[in-house]
Amino acid sequence: MTIALEVLPDAEGAALRVAALVAERARESVEARGAFTVAVSRDSRGTMLRALWDEEVPWEQVTIFQVDERVAPPGHPDRNLVQLLAELPGEARPDIRPMPVDAPDLDRAAAEYAARLPEALDLVHLGLGADGHTASLVPGDAVLSVTDRLVAVTAEHEGWQRMTLTYPALAAAREIVWLVTGESKRDALAKLLAGDQSIPAARVANESQLVVCNAAAAPA
């Protein structure tokens, strides 16, 4: 499986490129199918999300899902939803489908969220950790072995349990677009592009994947 790669000079340029791609795919999907579904990861700098303000996006036909979310209190700064609400254009906010991490039964809530997902997300935006994780598919977690659920709950990692899309959900998407920036990601990105399954990110089995990175993250 080959992953396409685009290298931009800096992190801002990479983020703007991904925003433009999301907007372009949204327009194409709405024209072809009447709707666009996208799952969004945390955007560490917020640049990609803010850039969508300047793009032509048919927001009335867009539904935004979350790739993952920390099981943190409502409004907590570690919650990805807080960033989405702060950075996305106002027109998009009513169409965000938050992961129900406030539910008393997290496994049941994950199953209910999975039931609301489309058969195939049109696009999934992923990031990459220096340790090779993506979404909340982190090294050593039992959720890496989940094959019968689209959404699952992880063990605690860096202080929080998380709810996350699983490999089957990512494999079913029409397209995966990775945004990877920073020198600390270089080794992990090299492994991802090489298909080195020692890292969780490289186990995403989707035939349509594009990595957009900056020069600092690009493998030598």
C-alpha atoms as a printed R data frame, in Angstrom:
    type eleno elety resid chain resno       x      y      z
1   ATOM     1    CA   MET     A     1   0.000  0.000  0.000
2   ATOM     2    CA   THR     A     2   1.482  3.317 -1.103
3   ATOM     3    CA   ILE     A     3   0.873  6.559  0.787
4   ATOM     4    CA   ALA     A     4   1.170  9.739 -1.263
5   ATOM     5    CA   LEU     A     5   3.331 12.522  0.163
6   ATOM     6    CA   GLU     A     6   3.288 16.298 -0.254
7   ATOM     7    CA   VAL     A     7   6.007 18.360  1.418
8   ATOM     8    CA   LEU     A     8   5.430 22.056  2.094
9   ATOM     9    CA   PRO     A     9   8.137 24.444  3.318
10  ATOM    10    CA   ASP     A    10   6.605 25.190  6.700
11  ATOM    11    CA   ALA     A    11   3.899 24.091  9.131
12  ATOM    12    CA   GLU     A    12   1.498 26.870  8.197
13  ATOM    13    CA   GLY     A    13   1.716 26.001  4.527
14  ATOM    14    CA   ALA     A    14   1.021 22.341  5.283
15  ATOM    15    CA   ALA     A    15  -2.015 23.253  7.391
16  ATOM    16    CA   LEU     A    16  -3.382 25.577  4.710
17  ATOM    17    CA   ARG     A    17  -2.955 22.835  2.112
18  ATOM    18    CA   VAL     A    18  -4.957 20.366  4.208
19  ATOM    19    CA   ALA     A    19  -7.699 22.953  4.774
20  ATOM    20    CA   ALA     A    20  -7.901 23.524  1.024
21  ATOM    21    CA   LEU     A    21  -8.125 19.773  0.447
22  ATOM    22    CA   VAL     A    22 -10.923 19.386  2.996
23  ATOM    23    CA   ALA     A    23 -12.870 22.206  1.341
24  ATOM    24    CA   GLU     A    24 -12.293 20.769 -2.130
25  ATOM    25    CA   ARG     A    25 -13.441 17.298 -1.089
26  ATOM    26    CA   ALA     A    26 -16.481 18.812  0.599
27  ATOM    27    CA   ARG     A    27 -17.539 20.549 -2.603
28  ATOM    28    CA   GLU     A    28 -16.918 17.411 -4.673
29  ATOM    29    CA   SER     A    29 -18.825 15.177 -2.267
30  ATOM    30    CA   VAL     A    30 -21.814 17.521 -2.036
31  ATOM    31    CA   GLU     A    31 -21.966 17.709 -5.805
32  ATOM    32    CA   ALA     A    32 -21.717 13.921 -6.175
33  ATOM    33    CA   ARG     A    33 -23.714 12.691 -3.183
34  ATOM    34    CA   GLY     A    34 -25.473 15.688 -1.673
35  ATOM    35    CA   ALA     A    35 -23.528 15.579  1.601
36  ATOM    36    CA   PHE     A    36 -20.030 15.474  3.062
37  ATOM    37    CA   THR     A    37 -18.964 13.636  6.214
38  ATOM    38    CA   VAL     A    38 -15.573 14.292  7.758
39  ATOM    39    CA   ALA     A    39 -13.898 13.121 10.962
40  ATOM    40    CA   VAL     A    40 -11.466 15.630 12.433
41  ATOM    41    CA   SER     A    41  -8.538 15.100 14.790
42  ATOM    42    CA   ARG     A    42  -7.099 17.624 17.211
43  ATOM    43    CA   ASP     A    43  -5.192 20.287 15.306
44  ATOM    44    CA   SER     A    44  -2.248 21.053 17.563
45  ATOM    45    CA   ARG     A    45  -1.779 24.575 16.212
46  ATOM    46    CA   GLY     A    46  -5.381 25.212 15.191
47  ATOM    47    CA   THR     A    47  -4.138 26.594 11.870
48  ATOM    48    CA   MET     A    48  -5.927 24.076  9.660
49  ATOM    49    CA   LEU     A    49  -9.264 24.570 11.377
50  ATOM    50    CA   ARG     A    50  -9.010 28.355 11.304
51  ATOM    51    CA   ALA     A    51  -8.049 28.242  7.629
52  ATOM    52    CA   LEU     A    52 -11.423 26.732  6.820
53  ATOM    53    CA   TRP     A    53 -12.883 30.185  7.513
54  ATOM    54    CA   ASP     A    54 -11.310 31.348  4.265
55  ATOM    55    CA   GLU     A    55 -12.354 28.345  2.182
56  ATOM    56    CA   GLU     A    56 -15.522 27.819  0.201
57  ATOM    57    CA   VAL     A    57 -17.254 25.029  2.130
58  ATOM    58    CA   PRO     A    58 -20.930 24.034  1.718
59  ATOM    59    CA   TRP     A    59 -21.436 23.864  5.489
60  ATOM    60    CA   GLU     A    60 -25.172 23.159  5.327
61  ATOM    61    CA   GLN     A    61 -24.372 19.767  3.785
62  ATOM    62    CA   VAL     A    62 -21.384 18.984  6.025
63  ATOM    63    CA   THR     A    63 -21.407 16.743  9.099
64  ATOM    64    CA   ILE     A    64 -18.323 16.768 11.325
65  ATOM    65    CA   PHE     A    65 -17.475 13.770 13.480
66  ATOM    66    CA   GLN     A    66 -14.617 13.409 15.925
67  ATOM    67    CA   VAL     A    67 -11.717 11.032 15.349
68  ATOM    68    CA   ASP     A    68 -11.134 10.773 19.091
69  ATOM    69    CA   GLU     A    69 -11.829 12.514 22.368
70  ATOM    70    CA   ARG     A    70 -10.479 12.503 25.895
71  ATOM    71    CA   VAL     A    71 -12.806 11.415 28.674
72  ATOM    72    CA   ALA     A    72 -12.416 14.785 30.367
73  ATOM    73    CA   PRO     A    73 -15.007 17.092 31.973
74  ATOM    74    CA   PRO     A    74 -17.124 19.337 29.729
75  ATOM    75    CA   GLY     A    75 -15.216 22.474 28.766
76  ATOM    76    CA   HIS     A    76 -11.850 21.071 29.851
77  ATOM    77    CA   PRO     A    77  -9.033 22.451 27.648
78  ATOM    78    CA   ASP     A    78  -7.834 18.904 26.926
79  ATOM    79    CA   ARG     A    79 -11.125 18.136 25.214
80  ATOM    80    CA   ASN     A    80 -10.810 18.184 21.426
81  ATOM    81    CA   LEU     A    81 -14.368 19.486 21.216
82  ATOM    82    CA   VAL     A    82 -13.307 22.703 22.951
83  ATOM    83    CA   GLN     A    83 -10.845 23.365 20.151
84  ATOM    84    CA   LEU     A    84 -13.368 22.500 17.443
85  ATOM    85    CA   LEU     A    85 -15.907 24.938 18.824
86  ATOM    86    CA   ALA     A    86 -13.305 27.663 19.229
87  ATOM    87    CA   GLU     A    87 -11.589 27.336 15.851
88  ATOM    88    CA   LEU     A    88 -14.150 26.156 13.307
89  ATOM    89    CA   PRO     A    89 -16.297 28.656 11.430
90  ATOM    90    CA   GLY     A    90 -19.569 29.361 13.213
91  ATOM    91    CA   GLU     A    91 -21.583 27.949 10.325
92  ATOM    92    CA   ALA     A    92 -20.070 24.517 10.993
93  ATOM    93    CA   ARG     A    93 -20.804 24.307 14.706
94  ATOM    94    CA   PRO     A    94 -24.392 23.031 14.564
95  ATOM    95    CA   ASP     A    95 -23.180 20.112 12.418
96  ATOM    96    CA   ILE     A    96 -20.546 18.781 14.828
97  ATOM    97    CA   ARG     A    97 -21.316 15.362 16.300
98  ATOM    98    CA   PRO     A    98 -19.354 15.215 19.575
99  ATOM    99    CA   MET     A    99 -18.195 11.911 20.980
100 ATOM   100    CA   PRO     A   100 -20.342 11.182 24.074
101 ATOM   101    CA   VAL     A   101 -17.525 10.966 26.605
102 ATOM   102    CA   ASP     A   102 -19.761 12.336 29.380
103 ATOM   103    CA   ALA     A   103 -21.935  9.203 29.326
104 ATOM   104    CA   PRO     A   104 -21.911  6.984 32.420
105 ATOM   105    CA   ASP     A   105 -21.451  3.833 30.294
106 ATOM   106    CA   LEU     A   106 -18.632  4.633 27.906
107 ATOM   107    CA   ASP     A   107 -18.701  1.335 26.017
108 ATOM   108    CA   ARG     A   108 -22.391  1.696 25.328
109 ATOM   109    CA   ALA     A   109 -21.879  5.335 24.324
110 ATOM   110    CA   ALA     A   110 -19.120  4.281 21.914
111 ATOM   111    CA   ALA     A   111 -21.462  1.758 20.306
112 ATOM   112    CA   GLU     A   112 -24.161  4.416 19.953
113 ATOM   113    CA   TYR     A   113 -21.689  6.820 18.328
114 ATOM   114    CA   ALA     A   114 -20.596  4.078 15.937
115 ATOM   115    CA   ALA     A   115 -24.227  3.508 14.961
116 ATOM   116    CA   ARG     A   116 -24.490  7.167 13.914
117 ATOM   117    CA   LEU     A   117 -21.437  7.029 11.655
118 ATOM   118    CA   PRO     A   118 -22.017  6.788  7.910
119 ATOM   119    CA   GLU     A   119 -21.118  3.543  6.187
120 ATOM   120    CA   ALA     A   120 -17.993  5.297  4.914
121 ATOM   121    CA   LEU     A   121 -16.746  8.673  6.065
122 ATOM   122    CA   ASP     A   122 -15.876 10.798  3.059
123 ATOM   123    CA   LEU     A   123 -12.640 12.008  4.633
124 ATOM   124    CA   VAL     A   124 -10.719 11.456  7.844
125 ATOM   125    CA   HIS     A   125  -8.116 13.990  8.986
126 ATOM   126    CA   LEU     A   126  -5.393 12.339 11.046
127 ATOM   127    CA   GLY     A   127  -2.334 13.514 12.909
128 ATOM   128    CA   LEU     A   128   0.765 11.569 13.892
129 ATOM   129    CA   GLY     A   129   2.469 11.413 17.259
130 ATOM   130    CA   ALA     A   130   6.218 11.172 17.747
131 ATOM   131    CA   ASP     A   131   5.565  7.729 19.260
132 ATOM   132    CA   GLY     A   132   3.756  6.636 16.094
133 ATOM   133    CA   HIS     A   133   0.203  6.883 17.383
134 ATOM   134    CA   THR     A   134  -2.704  8.305 15.452
135 ATOM   135    CA   ALA     A   135  -6.236  9.053 16.644
136 ATOM   136    CA   SER     A   136  -6.067  7.489 20.129
137 ATOM   137    CA   LEU     A   137  -4.545  4.299 18.778
138 ATOM   138    CA   VAL     A   138  -1.506  4.373 21.026
139 ATOM   139    CA   PRO     A   139   1.273  1.799 21.365
140 ATOM   140    CA   GLY     A   140   0.389 -1.117 23.612
141 ATOM   141    CA   ASP     A   141  -3.323 -0.355 24.030
142 ATOM   142    CA   ALA     A   142  -5.796 -3.222 23.673
143 ATOM   143    CA   VAL     A   143  -7.884 -1.074 21.322
144 ATOM   144    CA   LEU     A   144  -5.284 -1.772 18.604
145 ATOM   145    CA   SER     A   145  -6.709 -5.296 18.357
146 ATOM   146    CA   VAL     A   146 -10.346 -4.239 17.992
147 ATOM   147    CA   THR     A   147 -11.792 -5.502 14.710
148 ATOM   148    CA   ASP     A   148 -15.511 -5.756 15.496
149 ATOM   149    CA   ARG     A   149 -16.277 -2.142 16.488
150 ATOM   150    CA   LEU     A   150 -15.981  1.214 14.731
151 ATOM   151    CA   VAL     A   151 -15.549  3.160 17.979
152 ATOM   152    CA   ALA     A   152 -13.901  1.965 21.192
153 ATOM   153    CA   VAL     A   153 -12.690  3.192 24.571
154 ATOM   154    CA   THR     A   154  -8.986  3.033 25.411
155 ATOM   155    CA   ALA     A   155  -7.113  2.468 28.621
156 ATOM   156    CA   GLU     A   156  -5.777  5.552 30.372
157 ATOM   157    CA   HIS     A   157  -3.037  7.337 28.446
158 ATOM   158    CA   GLU     A   158  -1.317 10.509 29.606
159 ATOM   159    CA   GLY     A   159  -3.915 10.973 32.307
160 ATOM   160    CA   TRP     A   160  -7.077 10.308 30.290
161 ATOM   161    CA   GLN     A   161  -9.076  7.478 28.862
162 ATOM   162    CA   ARG     A   162 -10.134  8.235 25.296
163 ATOM   163    CA   MET     A   163 -12.874  7.335 22.869
164 ATOM   164    CA   THR     A   164 -11.557  6.720 19.376
165 ATOM   165    CA   LEU     A   165 -12.353  5.556 15.897
166 ATOM   166    CA   THR     A   166 -10.826  2.123 15.375
167 ATOM   167    CA   TYR     A   167  -8.923  0.651 12.454
168 ATOM   168    CA   PRO     A   168 -12.112 -0.690 10.788
169 ATOM   169    CA   ALA     A   169 -13.640  2.810 10.757
170 ATOM   170    CA   LEU     A   170 -10.451  4.304  9.302
171 ATOM   171    CA   ALA     A   171 -10.156  1.535  6.705
172 ATOM   172    CA   ALA     A   172 -13.726  2.156  5.525
173 ATOM   173    CA   ALA     A   173 -13.230  5.884  4.868
174 ATOM   174    CA   ARG     A   174 -13.108  7.081  1.280
175 ATOM   175    CA   GLU     A   175  -9.918  9.010  1.984
176 ATOM   176    CA   ILE     A   176  -7.393  9.668  4.749
177 ATOM   177    CA   VAL     A   177  -5.453 12.938  4.870
178 ATOM   178    CA   TRP     A   178  -2.606 13.186  7.372
179 ATOM   179    CA   LEU     A   179  -1.237 16.516  8.604
180 ATOM   180    CA   VAL     A   180   2.241 16.003 10.056
181 ATOM   181    CA   THR     A   181   4.520 18.858 11.136
182 ATOM   182    CA   GLY     A   182   7.647 19.236 13.237
183 ATOM   183    CA   GLU     A   183  11.051 17.582 13.401
184 ATOM   184    CA   SER     A   184   9.921 15.400 16.314
185 ATOM   185    CA   LYS     A   185   7.622 13.530 13.907
186 ATOM   186    CA   ARG     A   186  10.303 12.732 11.321
187 ATOM   187    CA   ASP     A   187  11.148  9.222 12.511
188 ATOM   188    CA   ALA     A   188   7.496  8.253 12.953
189 ATOM   189    CA   LEU     A   189   6.639  9.614  9.515
190 ATOM   190    CA   ALA     A   190   9.442  7.617  7.924
191 ATOM   191    CA   LYS     A   191   8.000  4.473  9.538
192 ATOM   192    CA   LEU     A   192   4.478  5.360  8.412
193 ATOM   193    CA   LEU     A   193   5.555  5.847  4.818
194 ATOM   194    CA   ALA     A   194   7.575  2.603  4.926
195 ATOM   195    CA   GLY     A   195   4.588  0.650  6.245
196 ATOM   196    CA   ASP     A   196   6.493 -0.246  9.408
197 ATOM   197    CA   GLN     A   197   3.752 -1.792 11.522
198 ATOM   198    CA   SER     A   198   5.738 -1.460 14.692
199 ATOM   199    CA   ILE     A   199   3.876  1.851 15.038
200 ATOM   200    CA   PRO     A   200   0.076  2.037 15.290
201 ATOM   201    CA   ALA     A   201  -0.270  4.661 12.549
202 ATOM   202    CA   ALA     A   202   1.173  2.341  9.912
203 ATOM   203    CA   ARG     A   203  -1.582 -0.202 10.565
204 ATOM   204    CA   VAL     A   204  -4.247  2.048  9.029
205 ATOM   205    CA   ALA     A   205  -5.324 -0.077  6.068
206 ATOM   206    CA   ASN     A   206  -6.847  2.424  3.687
207 ATOM   207    CA   GLU     A   207  -6.033  2.471 -0.028
208 ATOM   208    CA   SER     A   208  -6.420  6.253 -0.394
209 ATOM   209    CA   GLN     A   209  -3.996  8.060  1.914
210 ATOM   210    CA   LEU     A   210  -2.163 11.351  1.552
211 ATOM   211    CA   VAL     A   211   0.392 12.779  3.961
212 ATOM   212    CA   VAL     A   212   0.892 16.545  3.916
213 ATOM   213    CA   CYS     A   213   3.927 17.519  5.960
214 ATOM   214    CA   ASN     A   214   6.368 20.368  6.374
215 ATOM   215    CA   ALA     A   215  10.053 20.138  5.498
216 ATOM   216    CA   ALA     A   216  11.051 19.636  9.139
217 ATOM   217    CA   ALA     A   217   8.966 16.447  9.381
218 ATOM   218    CA   ALA     A   218   9.892 15.043  5.970
219 ATOM   219    CA   PRO     A   219  12.146 11.985  6.090
220 ATOM   220    CA   ALA     A   220  15.625 12.516  4.676
